[in-house]
């Protein structure tokens, strides 16, 4: 049970760090008056897009009978 909690905590901490990094990119792009899509072309933005697109597709693919 402790191992599962540590695994969940690690994923949560990684998600928080990635989210904060992306939010910093958003604030930076707004301050420089860049287009709305600029933060999505940065490393955290690409990672978030990959997670948002690939993860559901992978789950759907592996759950197919």
C-alpha positions in Angstrom: 0.0 0.0 0.0 2.8 2.4 0.8 4.4 1.7 -2.6 1.2 2.6 -4.4 1.0 5.8 -2.4 4.5 6.7 -3.4 3.8 6.0 -7.1 0.7 8.2 -6.9 2.6 11.0 -5.2 5.4 10.8 -7.8 2.8 11.1 -10.7 1.1 14.0 -8.9 4.3 15.9 -8.3 5.4 15.4 -11.9 2.0 16.7 -13.1 2.2 19.7 -10.9 5.7 20.5 -12.1 4.7 20.1 -15.8 1.7 22.3 -15.2 3.6 25.0 -13.5 6.3 25.0 -16.3 3.5 25.3 -18.9 1.8 28.1 -17.0 5.1 30.0 -16.9 5.3 29.7 -20.6 1.8 31.0 -21.0 2.5 34.0 -18.8 5.7 34.6 -20.8 3.9 34.5 -24.1 1.2 36.8 -22.9 3.8 39.3 -21.6 5.5 39.3 -25.0 2.1 39.5 -26.8 2.8 36.3 -28.8 -0.1 34.4 -30.5 -2.3 32.1 -28.3 -0.7 28.9 -29.7 2.9 29.9 -28.8 3.0 28.1 -25.4 1.8 24.9 -27.1 5.0 24.9 -29.2 7.3 24.8 -26.2 8.5 21.5 -24.5 5.9 21.5 -21.7 3.1 22.4 -24.2 4.2 19.5 -26.5 4.3 17.1 -23.6 0.8 18.2 -22.5 -0.6 17.8 -26.0 1.0 14.3 -26.3 -0.5 13.2 -23.0 -3.9 14.6 -23.9 -3.9 12.9 -27.3 -1.8 9.8 -27.1 -2.9 8.6 -23.6 -6.6 8.3 -24.4 -5.9 6.7 -27.8 -3.5 4.2 -26.1 -6.1 3.3 -23.5 -8.8 2.9 -26.1 -6.5 0.7 -28.3 -5.5 -1.7 -25.5 -9.0 -2.0 -24.2 -10.3 -3.2 -27.5 -11.2 -7.0 -27.5 
